[in-house]
Amino acid sequence: MTRLPLVALRTGVVVLAVAALAGCTSGETAPSPTRTTDGATPAPEPTLSADSTTDEAKAYFDTTVTRHLDGGGAADGRSVVDALVAAGFDKAAMQVTPDATSIGRAADTVQFSVLWGSDCLVGQTGATGFASEVAPVLGTGACLVGTTRAIDW
């Protein structure tokens, strides 16, 4: 009978010690440095300026659209164009295809583009996700072939 109270006493002391030590931490952890899977430092975030090369502008275009879509943004033409404008692309240099077919059904994909110097940044969203490429400007001076909708908002 004398052993049970001693075990209970030791258990109580251990519980109190753990509780006291737990109170010594702030609950905040220092941020750990971001690393790539191979241990290298990640590439810097893409930025956009009037002097950006086509490759730099495409990286920024891709980052902007991906963040918009991954953040729950809609994949319709207006939403994507608005995200690109908010990121600094010139709305007057953009084209977008309609969100609906000629018979009123939702389009399977929506294409959008930004004229960047003598190149076109072309993106597409749909059920299979987002894809993009750099394409040459067409002979018409446009980036997209076929019917596009007015960006008048």
N, C-alpha and C positions, 0 to 999 in steps of 0.2 A: 503494500500500500504506500510505502514511502517513495517508491520509484515513480508512480504515476504523477504525483504533483511535481517532481523534479523534471520529468519529461515535458509536462505542460508548461512549466516555468521556462525551460530552455526554448521550447517552441515559441512561446510568447516573446522572449527576448529576440529571437531570430526575426520574427515578424515585425517587431518594432524597429529593429536595425535596418531591415530592408525598406520599410516605409520611410524612415529618416533619410536614408541614402537616396531614395527616389525623389525626395523633396529637394535634393541638392542640384538637380539638373534643371535647366531653364526650359526644357521642352523644345527649344529651337536647335536646329542642326545647321551647321555651316554648309553652304551650297557646295556640292562636289563639282569639280570641273567636268565639262562635257568632253567626251572622248568618242571617237569613231570606233568601230569594231576592231580596227587594226591598231588602235592606240594613238593614231595621229590626231593632231588638232583639227577640228572641223573647219571647213571653208567659211570665210566671212559671209554674213548675210548679203544677198544681192541688193543693190541700190539702183536708183534710176536718176539720170540727169540728161540734159540735152546733149552732152558729150558721150553718153554711154554707147558702147559698140553694140552691134546687133546681138552678139552673144550675151552681153551683159543685160541688154533689154529683154531678151528671151528668158534668161534666168529669172529676172524680176517678174515678167509676165507669168511664167509658170508658178512661181512662189505665190503671187497674188491670187491667181485662180485656184490653186490647190488649197490655200488657206481659207478662201471664201467657201469652197465646197466642203472641205473637211470641218469647217466651223458651223455647218448646217445651212449655209447659204443656198438659195435656190439656183437651179441649173438653167433657168430660162435666160433668154438673151438680154433682157433689160437688167436683171440682177447682176449678171456677169459684166456687162458694160459698165454699170454703176460702180462695181467693185474696182474695175480697172481705172475708171476716172478718179475715184477716191484715192487710188494709189499713185496718181500723177500722170497717167497716159492721156493724150489729147483726144477728146471725144470726136472732134472733127476729122481725125485720122482713122476712125473706126468704121467697120461694117459689121452687120449681124444678119443672120438668116432668120426667117419667121419661126415662131414657136409652134405654129400650127400649119397643117397641110391645107391644100386648096379646098378640101371638103370639111375642114373644121376639126380634124383630129389632131391630137398632140404630135408634134414632130418627133421622130425617133432620136434625132440629134439636132443640136443647134451649133452652128459654126459662127465664129466671130474673129475679127482680125484688127490689127493695128498696123498702119503703114509706118514703117520705121526707116527713114532715109530711102534707099533704093531696095529695101527688103520688106517683106510682110511677115509679121508674127501672126500665125494662124492657129486658133485653138478650136477644139470641138468637145462638147459635153454630150452625154447620153447615158443609156443604160450600162454601157461598158466602162464608164468613167470619163476621165479627162485625158486628152492627147493634144500635142502641139507640135509645130514644126516651123522652120523658117522657109519661106517660099519667095521666089522672085515676084516682083510687081508685074501684073499682066499688062499687055499692050494697051489696054484701056485706061491704065493708071490705077486700077482697082486691085484689090487682093483676092476677093471672092468671085467665083464664077456663078452666074445664075441670079435668081431673084434675091434681093436683100431688102430689108425693111428700113424705113427712115428712122434715124436716131434723132427724134425731135422732142425729146423730153428733157 
